[in-house]
Amino acid sequence: MAEIKIQVKGYKCERCGHEWIPRKKEYPILCPKCKSAYWDKPKKKRN
Ligand SMILES: [Zn+2]
C-alpha cells in the first residue's frame, strides 16, 4: 500500500491565518479562532 496525501477542502482566516476544516457544509460565518466575521476578506491595501 502506497502512502498518499489526501487534500481536504478547508478555510483560512485572512485575519489571523488560522486554517480549519469545517464540519458543517455551510459556509463558515466566523473564524473559529479569532471570531472575526471578516475572516474571508483580505485586509484592504492603502493606496
Ligand atoms: Zn481568524
mmCIF file of the protein (N, C-alpha, C, O) and its ligand, coordinates in Angstrom:
data_MODEL
# 
_entry.id   MODEL 
# 
loop_
_entity.id 
_entity.type 
_entity.pdbx_number_of_molecules 
1 polymer     1 
2 non-polymer 1 
# 
_entity_poly.entity_id                      1 
_entity_poly.type                           'polypeptide(L)' 
_entity_poly.nstd_linkage                   no 
_entity_poly.nstd_monomer                   no 
_entity_poly.pdbx_seq_one_letter_code       MAEIKIQVKGYKCERCGHEWIPRKKEYPILCPKCKSAYWDKPKKKRN 
_entity_poly.pdbx_seq_one_letter_code_can   MAEIKIQVKGYKCERCGHEWIPRKKEYPILCPKCKSAYWDKPKKKRN 
_entity_poly.pdbx_strand_id                 A 
# 
loop_
_entity_poly_seq.entity_id 
_entity_poly_seq.num 
_entity_poly_seq.mon_id 
_entity_poly_seq.hetero 
1 1  MET n 
1 2  ALA n 
1 3  GLU n 
1 4  ILE n 
1 5  LYS n 
1 6  ILE n 
1 7  GLN n 
1 8  VAL n 
1 9  LYS n 
1 10 GLY n 
1 11 TYR n 
1 12 LYS n 
1 13 CYS n 
1 14 GLU n 
1 15 ARG n 
1 16 CYS n 
1 17 GLY n 
1 18 HIS n 
1 19 GLU n 
1 20 TRP n 
1 21 ILE n 
1 22 PRO n 
1 23 ARG n 
1 24 LYS n 
1 25 LYS n 
1 26 GLU n 
1 27 TYR n 
1 28 PRO n 
1 29 ILE n 
1 30 LEU n 
1 31 CYS n 
1 32 PRO n 
1 33 LYS n 
1 34 CYS n 
1 35 LYS n 
1 36 SER n 
1 37 ALA n 
1 38 TYR n 
1 39 TRP n 
1 40 ASP n 
1 41 LYS n 
1 42 PRO n 
1 43 LYS n 
1 44 LYS n 
1 45 LYS n 
1 46 ARG n 
1 47 ASN n 
# 
loop_
_struct_asym.id 
_struct_asym.entity_id 
A 1 
B 2 
# 
loop_
_chem_comp.id 
_chem_comp.type 
_chem_comp.mon_nstd_flag 
ALA 'L-peptide linking' y 
ARG 'L-peptide linking' y 
ASN 'L-peptide linking' y 
ASP 'L-peptide linking' y 
CYS 'L-peptide linking' y 
GLN 'L-peptide linking' y 
GLU 'L-peptide linking' y 
GLY 'peptide linking'   y 
HIS 'L-peptide linking' y 
ILE 'L-peptide linking' y 
LEU 'L-peptide linking' y 
LYS 'L-peptide linking' y 
MET 'L-peptide linking' y 
PRO 'L-peptide linking' y 
SER 'L-peptide linking' y 
TRP 'L-peptide linking' y 
TYR 'L-peptide linking' y 
VAL 'L-peptide linking' y 
ZN  non-polymer         . 
# 
_pdbx_entity_nonpoly.entity_id   2 
_pdbx_entity_nonpoly.name        ? 
_pdbx_entity_nonpoly.comp_id     ZN 
# 
_pdbx_nonpoly_scheme.asym_id         B 
_pdbx_nonpoly_scheme.entity_id       2 
_pdbx_nonpoly_scheme.mon_id          ZN 
_pdbx_nonpoly_scheme.ndb_seq_num     1 
_pdbx_nonpoly_scheme.pdb_seq_num     101 
_pdbx_nonpoly_scheme.auth_seq_num    101 
_pdbx_nonpoly_scheme.pdb_mon_id      ZN 
_pdbx_nonpoly_scheme.auth_mon_id     ZN 
_pdbx_nonpoly_scheme.pdb_strand_id   A 
_pdbx_nonpoly_scheme.pdb_ins_code    . 
# 
loop_
_atom_site.group_PDB 
_atom_site.id 
_atom_site.type_symbol 
_atom_site.label_atom_id 
_atom_site.label_alt_id 
_atom_site.label_comp_id 
_atom_site.label_asym_id 
_atom_site.label_entity_id 
_atom_site.label_seq_id 
_atom_site.pdbx_PDB_ins_code 
_atom_site.Cartn_x 
_atom_site.Cartn_y 
_atom_site.Cartn_z 
_atom_site.occupancy 
_atom_site.B_iso_or_equiv 
_atom_site.pdbx_formal_charge 
_atom_site.auth_seq_id 
_atom_site.auth_comp_id 
_atom_site.auth_asym_id 
_atom_site.auth_atom_id 
_atom_site.pdbx_PDB_model_num 
ATOM   1   N  N  . MET A 1 1  ? 0.849   -1.208 0.000  1.00 0.00 ? 1   MET A N  1 
ATOM   2   C  CA . MET A 1 1  ? 0.000   0.000  0.000  1.00 0.00 ? 1   MET A CA 1 
ATOM   3   C  C  . MET A 1 1  ? 0.873   1.242  0.000  1.00 0.00 ? 1   MET A C  1 
ATOM   4   O  O  . MET A 1 1  ? 1.736   1.412  0.860  1.00 0.00 ? 1   MET A O  1 
ATOM   5   N  N  . ALA A 1 2  ? 0.645   2.072  -0.937 1.00 0.00 ? 2   ALA A N  1 
ATOM   6   C  CA . ALA A 1 2  ? 1.435   3.291  -1.028 1.00 0.00 ? 2   ALA A CA 1 
ATOM   7   C  C  . ALA A 1 2  ? 0.792   4.398  -0.205 1.00 0.00 ? 2   ALA A C  1 
ATOM   8   O  O  . ALA A 1 2  ? -0.424  4.466  -0.029 1.00 0.00 ? 2   ALA A O  1 
ATOM   9   N  N  . GLU A 1 3  ? 1.641   5.226  0.269  1.00 0.00 ? 3   GLU A N  1 
ATOM   10  C  CA . GLU A 1 3  ? 1.128   6.367  1.028  1.00 0.00 ? 3   GLU A CA 1 
ATOM   11  C  C  . GLU A 1 3  ? 0.744   7.488  0.093  1.00 0.00 ? 3   GLU A C  1 
ATOM   12  O  O  . GLU A 1 3  ? 1.475   7.820  -0.841 1.00 0.00 ? 3   GLU A O  1 
ATOM   13  N  N  . ILE A 1 4  ? -0.369  8.045  0.345  1.00 0.00 ? 4   ILE A N  1 
ATOM   14  C  CA . ILE A 1 4  ? -0.816  9.174  -0.465 1.00 0.00 ? 4   ILE A CA 1 
ATOM   15  C  C  . ILE A 1 4  ? -1.204  10.324 0.443  1.00 0.00 ? 4   ILE A C  1 
ATOM   16  O  O  . ILE A 1 4  ? -1.477  10.146 1.630  1.00 0.00 ? 4   ILE A O  1 
ATOM   17  N  N  . LYS A 1 5  ? -1.219  11.477 -0.135 1.00 0.00 ? 5   LYS A N  1 
ATOM   18  C  CA . LYS A 1 5  ? -1.634  12.656 0.615  1.00 0.00 ? 5   LYS A CA 1 
ATOM   19  C  C  . LYS A 1 5  ? -3.032  13.050 0.158  1.00 0.00 ? 5   LYS A C  1 
ATOM   20  O  O  . LYS A 1 5  ? -3.265  13.357 -1.011 1.00 0.00 ? 5   LYS A O  1 
ATOM   21  N  N  . ILE A 1 6  ? -3.925  13.032 1.085  1.00 0.00 ? 6   ILE A N  1 
ATOM   22  C  CA . ILE A 1 6  ? -5.295  13.426 0.752  1.00 0.00 ? 6   ILE A CA 1 
ATOM   23  C  C  . ILE A 1 6  ? -5.500  14.875 1.146  1.00 0.00 ? 6   ILE A C  1 
ATOM   24  O  O  . ILE A 1 6  ? -5.287  15.267 2.293  1.00 0.00 ? 6   ILE A O  1 
ATOM   25  N  N  . GLN A 1 7  ? -5.909  15.640 0.190  1.00 0.00 ? 7   GLN A N  1 
ATOM   26  C  CA . GLN A 1 7  ? -6.146  17.040 0.487  1.00 0.00 ? 7   GLN A CA 1 
ATOM   27  C  C  . GLN A 1 7  ? -7.621  17.272 0.747  1.00 0.00 ? 7   GLN A C  1 
ATOM   28  O  O  . GLN A 1 7  ? -8.492  16.868 -0.023 1.00 0.00 ? 7   GLN A O  1 
ATOM   29  N  N  . VAL A 1 8  ? -7.859  17.926 1.843  1.00 0.00 ? 8   VAL A N  1 
ATOM   30  C  CA . VAL A 1 8  ? -9.235  18.205 2.242  1.00 0.00 ? 8   VAL A CA 1 
ATOM   31  C  C  . VAL A 1 8  ? -9.503  19.684 2.069  1.00 0.00 ? 8   VAL A C  1 
ATOM   32  O  O  . VAL A 1 8  ? -8.644  20.526 2.331  1.00 0.00 ? 8   VAL A O  1 
ATOM   33  N  N  . LYS A 1 9  ? -10.680 19.976 1.634  1.00 0.00 ? 9   LYS A N  1 
ATOM   34  C  CA . LYS A 1 9  ? -11.049 21.375 1.469  1.00 0.00 ? 9   LYS A CA 1 
ATOM   35  C  C  . LYS A 1 9  ? -11.199 22.032 2.836  1.00 0.00 ? 9   LYS A C  1 
ATOM   36  O  O  . LYS A 1 9  ? -11.894 21.532 3.721  1.00 0.00 ? 9   LYS A O  1 
ATOM   37  N  N  . GLY A 1 10 ? -10.535 23.148 2.973  1.00 0.00 ? 10  GLY A N  1 
ATOM   38  C  CA . GLY A 1 10 ? -10.627 23.851 4.235  1.00 0.00 ? 10  GLY A CA 1 
ATOM   39  C  C  . GLY A 1 10 ? -10.674 25.345 4.006  1.00 0.00 ? 10  GLY A C  1 
ATOM   40  O  O  . GLY A 1 10 ? -10.771 25.828 2.878  1.00 0.00 ? 10  GLY A O  1 
ATOM   41  N  N  . TYR A 1 11 ? -10.602 26.057 5.110  1.00 0.00 ? 11  TYR A N  1 
ATOM   42  C  CA . TYR A 1 11 ? -10.667 27.509 5.026  1.00 0.00 ? 11  TYR A CA 1 
ATOM   43  C  C  . TYR A 1 11 ? -9.501  28.122 5.775  1.00 0.00 ? 11  TYR A C  1 
ATOM   44  O  O  . TYR A 1 11 ? -8.952  27.523 6.700  1.00 0.00 ? 11  TYR A O  1 
ATOM   45  N  N  . LYS A 1 12 ? -9.136  29.310 5.366  1.00 0.00 ? 12  LYS A N  1 
ATOM   46  C  CA . LYS A 1 12 ? -8.071  30.014 6.049  1.00 0.00 ? 12  LYS A CA 1 
ATOM   47  C  C  . LYS A 1 12 ? -8.528  31.429 6.361  1.00 0.00 ? 12  LYS A C  1 
ATOM   48  O  O  . LYS A 1 12 ? -9.062  32.134 5.504  1.00 0.00 ? 12  LYS A O  1 
ATOM   49  N  N  . CYS A 1 13 ? -8.310  31.822 7.593  1.00 0.00 ? 13  CYS A N  1 
ATOM   50  C  CA . CYS A 1 13 ? -8.696  33.159 8.013  1.00 0.00 ? 13  CYS A CA 1 
ATOM   51  C  C  . CYS A 1 13 ? -7.683  34.165 7.503  1.00 0.00 ? 13  CYS A C  1 
ATOM   52  O  O  . CYS A 1 13 ? -6.478  33.998 7.695  1.00 0.00 ? 13  CYS A O  1 
ATOM   53  N  N  . GLU A 1 14 ? -8.171  35.205 6.855  1.00 0.00 ? 14  GLU A N  1 
ATOM   54  C  CA . GLU A 1 14 ? -7.289  36.244 6.317  1.00 0.00 ? 14  GLU A CA 1 
ATOM   55  C  C  . GLU A 1 14 ? -6.792  37.160 7.422  1.00 0.00 ? 14  GLU A C  1 
ATOM   56  O  O  . GLU A 1 14 ? -5.867  37.945 7.213  1.00 0.00 ? 14  GLU A O  1 
ATOM   57  N  N  . ARG A 1 15 ? -7.384  37.066 8.564  1.00 0.00 ? 15  ARG A N  1 
ATOM   58  C  CA . ARG A 1 15 ? -7.040  37.972 9.671  1.00 0.00 ? 15  ARG A CA 1 
ATOM   59  C  C  . ARG A 1 15 ? -5.961  37.374 10.571 1.00 0.00 ? 15  ARG A C  1 
ATOM   60  O  O  . ARG A 1 15 ? -4.945  38.013 10.841 1.00 0.00 ? 15  ARG A O  1 
ATOM   61  N  N  . CYS A 1 16 ? -6.187  36.149 11.032 1.00 0.00 ? 16  CYS A N  1 
ATOM   62  C  CA . CYS A 1 16 ? -5.237  35.555 11.976 1.00 0.00 ? 16  CYS A CA 1 
ATOM   63  C  C  . CYS A 1 16 ? -4.447  34.415 11.363 1.00 0.00 ? 16  CYS A C  1 
ATOM   64  O  O  . CYS A 1 16 ? -3.519  33.893 11.982 1.00 0.00 ? 16  CYS A O  1 
ATOM   65  N  N  . GLY A 1 17 ? -4.811  34.027 10.148 1.00 0.00 ? 17  GLY A N  1 
ATOM   66  C  CA . GLY A 1 17 ? -4.060  32.973 9.479  1.00 0.00 ? 17  GLY A CA 1 
ATOM   67  C  C  . GLY A 1 17 ? -4.448  31.571 9.906  1.00 0.00 ? 17  GLY A C  1 
ATOM   68  O  O  . GLY A 1 17 ? -3.822  30.600 9.481  1.00 0.00 ? 17  GLY A O  1 
ATOM   69  N  N  . HIS A 1 18 ? -5.455  31.451 10.729 1.00 0.00 ? 18  HIS A N  1 
ATOM   70  C  CA . HIS A 1 18 ? -5.892  30.155 11.212 1.00 0.00 ? 18  HIS A CA 1 
ATOM   71  C  C  . HIS A 1 18 ? -6.518  29.346 10.084 1.00 0.00 ? 18  HIS A C  1 
ATOM   72  O  O  . HIS A 1 18 ? -7.306  29.870 9.296  1.00 0.00 ? 18  HIS A O  1 
ATOM   73  N  N  . GLU A 1 19 ? -6.160  28.062 10.012 1.00 0.00 ? 19  GLU A N  1 
ATOM   74  C  CA . GLU A 1 19 ? -6.724  27.186 8.994  1.00 0.00 ? 19  GLU A CA 1 
ATOM   75  C  C  . GLU A 1 19 ? -7.543  26.110 9.670  1.00 0.00 ? 19  GLU A C  1 
ATOM   76  O  O  . GLU A 1 19 ? -7.140  25.546 10.687 1.00 0.00 ? 19  GLU A O  1 
ATOM   77  N  N  . TRP A 1 20 ? -8.689  25.835 9.095  1.00 0.00 ? 20  TRP A N  1 
ATOM   78  C  CA . TRP A 1 20 ? -9.527  24.807 9.692  1.00 0.00 ? 20  TRP A CA 1 
ATOM   79  C  C  . TRP A 1 20 ? -10.375 24.116 8.640  1.00 0.00 ? 20  TRP A C  1 
ATOM   80  O  O  . TRP A 1 20 ? -10.594 24.616 7.537  1.00 0.00 ? 20  TRP A O  1 
ATOM   81  N  N  . ILE A 1 21 ? -10.841 22.934 9.041  1.00 0.00 ? 21  ILE A N  1 
ATOM   82  C  CA . ILE A 1 21 ? -11.712 22.159 8.174  1.00 0.00 ? 21  ILE A CA 1 
ATOM   83  C  C  . ILE A 1 21 ? -13.115 22.204 8.771  1.00 0.00 ? 21  ILE A C  1 
ATOM   84  O  O  . ILE A 1 21 ? -13.333 21.782 9.906  1.00 0.00 ? 21  ILE A O  1 
ATOM   85  N  N  . PRO A 1 22 ? -14.042 22.712 8.006  1.00 0.00 ? 22  PRO A N  1 
ATOM   86  C  CA . PRO A 1 22 ? -15.392 22.857 8.545  1.00 0.00 ? 22  PRO A CA 1 
ATOM   87  C  C  . PRO A 1 22 ? -16.090 21.510 8.694  1.00 0.00 ? 22  PRO A C  1 
ATOM   88  O  O  . PRO A 1 22 ? -15.952 20.629 7.846  1.00 0.00 ? 22  PRO A O  1 
ATOM   89  N  N  . ARG A 1 23 ? -16.828 21.365 9.762  1.00 0.00 ? 23  ARG A N  1 
ATOM   90  C  CA . ARG A 1 23 ? -17.595 20.137 9.973  1.00 0.00 ? 23  ARG A CA 1 
ATOM   91  C  C  . ARG A 1 23 ? -18.930 20.212 9.251  1.00 0.00 ? 23  ARG A C  1 
ATOM   92  O  O  . ARG A 1 23 ? -19.459 19.210 8.770  1.00 0.00 ? 23  ARG A O  1 
ATOM   93  N  N  . LYS A 1 24 ? -19.452 21.408 9.191  1.00 0.00 ? 24  LYS A N  1 
ATOM   94  C  CA . LYS A 1 24 ? -20.729 21.580 8.510  1.00 0.00 ? 24  LYS A CA 1 
ATOM   95  C  C  . LYS A 1 24 ? -20.500 21.953 7.061  1.00 0.00 ? 24  LYS A C  1 
ATOM   96  O  O  . LYS A 1 24 ? -19.433 22.436 6.684  1.00 0.00 ? 24  LYS A O  1 
ATOM   97  N  N  . LYS A 1 25 ? -21.512 21.722 6.267  1.00 0.00 ? 25  LYS A N  1 
ATOM   98  C  CA . LYS A 1 25 ? -21.391 22.044 4.854  1.00 0.00 ? 25  LYS A CA 1 
ATOM   99  C  C  . LYS A 1 25 ? -21.595 23.526 4.587  1.00 0.00 ? 25  LYS A C  1 
ATOM   100 O  O  . LYS A 1 25 ? -21.217 24.048 3.538  1.00 0.00 ? 25  LYS A O  1 
ATOM   101 N  N  . GLU A 1 26 ? -22.199 24.183 5.555  1.00 0.00 ? 26  GLU A N  1 
ATOM   102 C  CA . GLU A 1 26 ? -22.469 25.603 5.342  1.00 0.00 ? 26  GLU A CA 1 
ATOM   103 C  C  . GLU A 1 26 ? -21.177 26.414 5.374  1.00 0.00 ? 26  GLU A C  1 
ATOM   104 O  O  . GLU A 1 26 ? -20.194 26.041 6.015  1.00 0.00 ? 26  GLU A O  1 
ATOM   105 N  N  . TYR A 1 27 ? -21.216 27.518 4.668  1.00 0.00 ? 27  TYR A N  1 
ATOM   106 C  CA . TYR A 1 27 ? -20.058 28.400 4.650  1.00 0.00 ? 27  TYR A CA 1 
ATOM   107 C  C  . TYR A 1 27 ? -19.880 29.032 6.025  1.00 0.00 ? 27  TYR A C  1 
ATOM   108 O  O  . TYR A 1 27 ? -20.823 29.602 6.574  1.00 0.00 ? 27  TYR A O  1 
ATOM   109 N  N  . PRO A 1 28 ? -18.689 28.935 6.577  1.00 0.00 ? 28  PRO A N  1 
ATOM   110 C  CA . PRO A 1 28 ? -18.485 29.466 7.930  1.00 0.00 ? 28  PRO A CA 1 
ATOM   111 C  C  . PRO A 1 28 ? -18.686 30.975 8.012  1.00 0.00 ? 28  PRO A C  1 
ATOM   112 O  O  . PRO A 1 28 ? -18.252 31.730 7.142  1.00 0.00 ? 28  PRO A O  1 
ATOM   113 N  N  . ILE A 1 29 ? -19.343 31.384 9.063  1.00 0.00 ? 29  ILE A N  1 
ATOM   114 C  CA . ILE A 1 29 ? -19.617 32.813 9.245  1.00 0.00 ? 29  ILE A CA 1 
ATOM   115 C  C  . ILE A 1 29 ? -18.475 33.483 9.992  1.00 0.00 ? 29  ILE A C  1 
ATOM   116 O  O  . ILE A 1 29 ? -18.064 34.597 9.668  1.00 0.00 ? 29  ILE A O  1 
ATOM   117 N  N  . LEU A 1 30 ? -17.972 32.780 10.997 1.00 0.00 ? 30  LEU A N  1 
ATOM   118 C  CA . LEU A 1 30 ? -16.910 33.345 11.807 1.00 0.00 ? 30  LEU A CA 1 
ATOM   119 C  C  . LEU A 1 30 ? -15.679 32.457 11.768 1.00 0.00 ? 30  LEU A C  1 
ATOM   120 O  O  . LEU A 1 30 ? -15.765 31.245 11.571 1.00 0.00 ? 30  LEU A O  1 
ATOM   121 N  N  . CYS A 1 31 ? -14.542 33.087 11.960 1.00 0.00 ? 31  CYS A N  1 
ATOM   122 C  CA . CYS A 1 31 ? -13.323 32.322 12.172 1.00 0.00 ? 31  CYS A CA 1 
ATOM   123 C  C  . CYS A 1 31 ? -13.413 31.693 13.563 1.00 0.00 ? 31  CYS A C  1 
ATOM   124 O  O  . CYS A 1 31 ? -13.661 32.397 14.542 1.00 0.00 ? 31  CYS A O  1 
ATOM   125 N  N  . PRO A 1 32 ? -13.213 30.376 13.661 1.00 0.00 ? 32  PRO A N  1 
ATOM   126 C  CA . PRO A 1 32 ? -13.359 29.726 14.967 1.00 0.00 ? 32  PRO A CA 1 
ATOM   127 C  C  . PRO A 1 32 ? -12.302 30.154 15.971 1.00 0.00 ? 32  PRO A C  1 
ATOM   128 O  O  . PRO A 1 32 ? -12.465 29.934 17.172 1.00 0.00 ? 32  PRO A O  1 
ATOM   129 N  N  . LYS A 1 33 ? -11.235 30.755 15.502 1.00 0.00 ? 33  LYS A N  1 
ATOM   130 C  CA . LYS A 1 33 ? -10.171 31.160 16.420 1.00 0.00 ? 33  LYS A CA 1 
ATOM   131 C  C  . LYS A 1 33 ? -10.318 32.595 16.894 1.00 0.00 ? 33  LYS A C  1 
ATOM   132 O  O  . LYS A 1 33 ? -10.376 32.866 18.093 1.00 0.00 ? 33  LYS A O  1 
ATOM   133 N  N  . CYS A 1 34 ? -10.380 33.518 15.926 1.00 0.00 ? 34  CYS A N  1 
ATOM   134 C  CA . CYS A 1 34 ? -10.430 34.931 16.314 1.00 0.00 ? 34  CYS A CA 1 
ATOM   135 C  C  . CYS A 1 34 ? -11.849 35.487 16.256 1.00 0.00 ? 34  CYS A C  1 
ATOM   136 O  O  . CYS A 1 34 ? -12.084 36.651 16.582 1.00 0.00 ? 34  CYS A O  1 
ATOM   137 N  N  . LYS A 1 35 ? -12.791 34.644 15.836 1.00 0.00 ? 35  LYS A N  1 
ATOM   138 C  CA . LYS A 1 35 ? -14.205 35.024 15.811 1.00 0.00 ? 35  LYS A CA 1 
ATOM   139 C  C  . LYS A 1 35 ? -14.493 36.200 14.900 1.00 0.00 ? 35  LYS A C  1 
ATOM   140 O  O  . LYS A 1 35 ? -15.495 36.894 15.070 1.00 0.00 ? 35  LYS A O  1 
ATOM   141 N  N  . SER A 1 36 ? -13.624 36.421 13.944 1.00 0.00 ? 36  SER A N  1 
ATOM   142 C  CA . SER A 1 36 ? -13.838 37.537 13.041 1.00 0.00 ? 36  SER A CA 1 
ATOM   143 C  C  . SER A 1 36 ? -14.834 37.152 11.950 1.00 0.00 ? 36  SER A C  1 
ATOM   144 O  O  . SER A 1 36 ? -14.754 36.071 11.365 1.00 0.00 ? 36  SER A O  1 
ATOM   145 N  N  . ALA A 1 37 ? -15.769 38.055 11.691 1.00 0.00 ? 37  ALA A N  1 
ATOM   146 C  CA . ALA A 1 37 ? -16.742 37.818 10.634 1.00 0.00 ? 37  ALA A CA 1 
ATOM   147 C  C  . ALA A 1 37 ? -16.157 38.146 9.268  1.00 0.00 ? 37  ALA A C  1 
ATOM   148 O  O  . ALA A 1 37 ? -16.750 37.853 8.230  1.00 0.00 ? 37  ALA A O  1 
ATOM   149 N  N  . TYR A 1 38 ? -14.981 38.760 9.295  1.00 0.00 ? 38  TYR A N  1 
ATOM   150 C  CA . TYR A 1 38 ? -14.335 39.156 8.040  1.00 0.00 ? 38  TYR A CA 1 
ATOM   151 C  C  . TYR A 1 38 ? -13.130 38.271 7.749  1.00 0.00 ? 38  TYR A C  1 
ATOM   152 O  O  . TYR A 1 38 ? -12.161 38.698 7.120  1.00 0.00 ? 38  TYR A O  1 
ATOM   153 N  N  . TRP A 1 39 ? -13.209 37.043 8.213  1.00 0.00 ? 39  TRP A N  1 
ATOM   154 C  CA . TRP A 1 39 ? -12.084 36.124 8.067  1.00 0.00 ? 39  TRP A CA 1 
ATOM   155 C  C  . TRP A 1 39 ? -11.766 35.821 6.610  1.00 0.00 ? 39  TRP A C  1 
ATOM   156 O  O  . TRP A 1 39 ? -10.629 35.486 6.275  1.00 0.00 ? 39  TRP A O  1 
ATOM   157 N  N  . ASP A 1 40 ? -12.788 35.939 5.728  1.00 0.00 ? 40  ASP A N  1 
ATOM   158 C  CA . ASP A 1 40 ? -12.555 35.623 4.320  1.00 0.00 ? 40  ASP A CA 1 
ATOM   159 C  C  . ASP A 1 40 ? -12.307 36.862 3.477  1.00 0.00 ? 40  ASP A C  1 
ATOM   160 O  O  . ASP A 1 40 ? -12.202 36.795 2.252  1.00 0.00 ? 40  ASP A O  1 
ATOM   161 N  N  . LYS A 1 41 ? -12.216 37.994 4.163  1.00 0.00 ? 41  LYS A N  1 
ATOM   162 C  CA . LYS A 1 41 ? -11.978 39.247 3.446  1.00 0.00 ? 41  LYS A CA 1 
ATOM   163 C  C  . LYS A 1 41 ? -10.584 39.773 3.765  1.00 0.00 ? 41  LYS A C  1 
ATOM   164 O  O  . LYS A 1 41 ? -10.308 40.189 4.891  1.00 0.00 ? 41  LYS A O  1 
ATOM   165 N  N  . PRO A 1 42 ? -9.716  39.751 2.768  1.00 0.00 ? 42  PRO A N  1 
ATOM   166 C  CA . PRO A 1 42 ? -8.348  40.245 2.998  1.00 0.00 ? 42  PRO A CA 1 
ATOM   167 C  C  . PRO A 1 42 ? -8.353  41.717 3.386  1.00 0.00 ? 42  PRO A C  1 
ATOM   168 O  O  . PRO A 1 42 ? -9.238  42.487 3.014  1.00 0.00 ? 42  PRO A O  1 
ATOM   169 N  N  . LYS A 1 43 ? -7.331  42.074 4.148  1.00 0.00 ? 43  LYS A N  1 
ATOM   170 C  CA . LYS A 1 43 ? -7.214  43.470 4.543  1.00 0.00 ? 43  LYS A CA 1 
ATOM   171 C  C  . LYS A 1 43 ? -7.011  44.339 3.319  1.00 0.00 ? 43  LYS A C  1 
ATOM   172 O  O  . LYS A 1 43 ? -6.285  43.988 2.389  1.00 0.00 ? 43  LYS A O  1 
ATOM   173 N  N  . LYS A 1 44 ? -7.664  45.469 3.347  1.00 0.00 ? 44  LYS A N  1 
ATOM   174 C  CA . LYS A 1 44 ? -7.547  46.387 2.219  1.00 0.00 ? 44  LYS A CA 1 
ATOM   175 C  C  . LYS A 1 44 ? -6.194  47.069 2.240  1.00 0.00 ? 44  LYS A C  1 
ATOM   176 O  O  . LYS A 1 44 ? -5.681  47.469 3.285  1.00 0.00 ? 44  LYS A O  1 
ATOM   177 N  N  . LYS A 1 45 ? -5.641  47.184 1.053  1.00 0.00 ? 45  LYS A N  1 
ATOM   178 C  CA . LYS A 1 45 ? -4.351  47.865 0.950  1.00 0.00 ? 45  LYS A CA 1 
ATOM   179 C  C  . LYS A 1 45 ? -4.568  49.374 0.859  1.00 0.00 ? 45  LYS A C  1 
ATOM   180 O  O  . LYS A 1 45 ? -5.482  49.869 0.201  1.00 0.00 ? 45  LYS A O  1 
ATOM   181 N  N  . ARG A 1 46 ? -3.696  50.056 1.540  1.00 0.00 ? 46  ARG A N  1 
ATOM   182 C  CA . ARG A 1 46 ? -3.797  51.512 1.485  1.00 0.00 ? 46  ARG A CA 1 
ATOM   183 C  C  . ARG A 1 46 ? -3.199  52.037 0.189  1.00 0.00 ? 46  ARG A C  1 
ATOM   184 O  O  . ARG A 1 46 ? -2.096  51.648 -0.195 1.00 0.00 ? 46  ARG A O  1 
ATOM   185 N  N  . ASN A 1 47 ? -3.908  52.896 -0.465 1.00 0.00 ? 47  ASN A N  1 
ATOM   186 C  CA . ASN A 1 47 ? -3.400  53.484 -1.697 1.00 0.00 ? 47  ASN A CA 1 
ATOM   187 C  C  . ASN A 1 47 ? -2.811  54.855 -1.456 1.00 0.00 ? 47  ASN A C  1 
ATOM   188 O  O  . ASN A 1 47 ? -2.335  55.496 -2.393 1.00 0.00 ? 47  ASN A O  1 
HETATM 189 ZN ZN . ZN  B 2 .  ? -9.145  34.231 12.429 1.00 0.00 2 101 ZN  A ZN 1 
# 
